[in-house]
């Protein structure tokens, strides 16, 4: 049954095929399937929600989706959703927003809450220089997740879910579009939870956006959560005169990862100077350097684009004359 359209190598629209038909075409033998399965290894979740500090709206949005698996009888039997929702088990959660805000950790926490293993997608194992191999690996990955009852997690998902090429000019463009089309069908047909995480949701192909049930934005922590993060990342046994309330109030626009790095860098400074404690000023200096580096990174494109060189400088680089 057609599920949409894809563009073939000649540029002609063709119906998307079901997961079963794709599997029949790509997986040619049981031996191939067994070999491909060795590429993937699900693991136990490394984090729970007790390990993560989230803004309340973010946490609630995630839990709203997970109730699909925790109150199935209420939803599908008593409330009748089983009569209208054919894909009763299917859900995609896209975790997007600022870097360092805990998206990958939350993916593990979700799997932990559901009592499932997590299969983190390793792009180096999926992508292949050989035509058709990437699509074959994708099919094998979904088959492995189904047979091992694992939750698939696409970290930095925009790498695979990015927009398809509209003006194909070479075989690489064709291969990218074919991979995207195969992945689109696999996601559409997969009757289970899939997790995505990205800093760049704007890079997603709209077709993928439509097939993901919930999009949860991760904002930078507010002052209350910054206070909790400073307290969490500074060990109780660390000798310090730090005033975390001042740090939380003074330095906004930082992520949990920024705070963690600042604590570590402040500790390194104190250790190098053979101090008997990690002074408050070291924490301030560390977080200020992190904030400055982020600002410089944001402005790098503007700074380089505004650089002006003189005609004399250009001549000096080409033996005293301008290039023709």
Steps between C-alpha positions, in 0.01 A plus 500: 500500500652837399612711796622806313732591214871478441721614213699236317836545327331627187306765691161326462261484794432147621287368787682423823497130577430335831769387741439135407553564130812703567636222721433244226694708250794593719554198726578218264575221745489393863881500504504864392256582776704316762816679388329838510369437851859488624523872421252589772500458875229630730602605850344559838408865560769697677273764658163542668291814542638527854840575345372788285380850581236619252268795472151389606337555159761280331455220753120512475506491119711182508280330758189582295631273224628223725152451646427330166693198631397524865121541472418302189179341633355840588595660170427224249224300669302726732546818298468326163824614338555141392219548248652811342876460543630217287860542611434460871863456599661750265644822635791724417640755742728768361716665764635825360652823622814648645818289522591367842147500639476124560327367187714187471473434873121530478493239222665256740265606781197429279626149425571453870149602599351256251733218609652465153848487350604784272655466155701815434551543126866510398515670160845359427347152508208594277654715231684321223688607188333216310172570324206342682696395809384794714136418435568134572661590831202715595258214435718265706511752784121523519473120482752467783312753715176311447645158581694628805207714624729804512418869466674662202675828578622730223741746661586803284207381292520780243797312349257237368170688505619803305317638199510298181676639194257656254740566212700180472817550298708192580487146635566621856181708496305201372644278773413755772140520380469122484629468855259767625208329324585159648533652847169680459319174428676317782397766750146506363461121535682448829240417765697612804669797662781685320700781660672784318729774628632802315629853549373593154134414447490743206714251304234227513314403186132598551396143422681379811354780712146385410569142603631581848229507765654748745762773473643600837709815521792517743558853622795622701444459876334780692651641818339240723637215293841666464518501878418128505758430229781683680411313817489166318834540321704628796586195716417528869852398596660775291659769720366830366363838598275513194174693516278305262208738548712781355612280210140403419380861510794656319557262210198424284497358149709198605417132469547212741803390297648851531460490878655153520800614294539816710514298822764270352710787364483686830623187678789464256607859567501447877690173468764653273559784747511253794216684672336349807157583362326582171438873531176659389685724253626193313140395428418847372807512278423155361137571413592840353752333268232255388251779436763695305592199287134447408463867404816485288373187327168670421680806362770315308318511167430871537856576605654318205254640248579857603874466460619743227838480327663765290590479133867529599468191722346299216780610264762393754352150506520472118851629431414866480207475255133423519388157375317495168 
